[in-house]
Amino acid sequence: MAWTFYFPTKLNKQTKKLAIKNISFEVKSGDCYVLLGSNGAGKSTLFKIMLSEIQPTCGTVRIKNMEVNLDSIPEIRKHVGYCPQMNAY
């Protein structure tokens, strides 16, 4: 199932801005993937949803056949690695 996320804009909490639209993908066990995109493309938002820091507006996230939510995060973290890019100066 694809999922979508909208977030309130900074200027008007009632106005919603589309951050991610109809994304769906599968990562096979043992594979390593990289997510690339321009600034503001929704990369960080995608990972925040996958780690249950924020909830998708619609749809669900499933990892190891478990729906991602606050209750499942401890078990899911046993199976997922996340390495965000940090600028090095």
Protein Blocks (a to p, Z undefined) as FASTA:
>chain_A
ZZddddddfklmkbccdfbgciacdddehiacdddddehilmmmmmmmmnomaccfbdcd
deehiacdfklmmmmmmmpccddddddZZ
